[in-house]
Amino acid sequence: MSKIRHALALSALLSILTLLLSGCMSVDRQFQLNGDGSGSYTLTLGFREPAAGDPDSVSETAVVPLNAFADRVHATGGSTTRSENQGYAYWIFTRPFVSVEEANTFLQEDPRQDDSKHTPVLYHDSLRVTRETQLLATVFHIKGTISLVDLLDNAQAWRDATERLTITMPEGIISATGGARQGESVTYTIHYNESAQIDVVGRVSNSQNTLGVAPLLIGGVCGVLALALLVVGARLLRRPAVRQT
């Protein structure tokens, strides 16, 4: 009987922790990728205040890893701000980056890595940027998934959860699958128990495009010249034979 009570108590505690950290939360990601591979990434996490208008009412279970993550953001040249709106307390983490490699590192990091209790969370995202050659141009390709699929079936705690991802590429977006496009930005929005596949292709700066295309163009021109010389040489070799006949 004691084992059963212990198991029930542990299960109840886990449910409470999950609710405190993840229930009624909002996730917002703003990712700007410039043509030279630099840019900025802003992650905003919002938690409903148990006592509306009192940001200190958010549980320490959420606050401790958020503050630890803020320290990490500051250590890598980023900034953190806090705000509140309509009964939600928000932590806003902004991190500039100078390369695609650094951007990928930041995209993989969030307060979960600083949660020593490993409390379950609802959002399960995976995003990555690659530099690719498509046709005759070098492009940036952003792919991945954002998900609020409830793996723990905890609907009562997470039913109001939302997530939004906005990708901005000032040099121009070539293609985007899904999302709502406006100018040089694409926004994906999901709600509780939903997920979205991310697939956005954008241009790099003109100088980098030139560098990427030049070798291909030179190779193509050389190939055409070689073919032309081969044809001319074959005709010259055939002329004496025709005259002798």
Secondary structure as GFF3:
##gff-version 3
##sequence-region A 1 245
A	DSSP	alpha_helix	2	22	.	.	.	ID=ss1
A	DSSP	beta_strand	25	33	.	.	.	ID=ss2
A	DSSP	beta_strand	39	48	.	.	.	ID=ss3
A	DSSP	three_ten_helix	55	57	.	.	.	ID=ss4
A	DSSP	alpha_helix	60	75	.	.	.	ID=ss5
A	DSSP	beta_strand	79	85	.	.	.	ID=ss6
A	DSSP	beta_strand	88	97	.	.	.	ID=ss7
A	DSSP	alpha_helix	100	107	.	.	.	ID=ss8
A	DSSP	three_ten_helix	111	114	.	.	.	ID=ss9
A	DSSP	beta_strand	126	134	.	.	.	ID=ss10
A	DSSP	beta_strand	137	147	.	.	.	ID=ss11
A	DSSP	alpha_helix	155	158	.	.	.	ID=ss12
A	DSSP	beta_strand	162	168	.	.	.	ID=ss13
A	DSSP	beta_strand	173	177	.	.	.	ID=ss14
A	DSSP	beta_strand	180	182	.	.	.	ID=ss15
A	DSSP	beta_strand	185	191	.	.	.	ID=ss16
A	DSSP	beta_strand	195	203	.	.	.	ID=ss17
A	DSSP	alpha_helix	206	244	.	.	.	ID=ss18
###
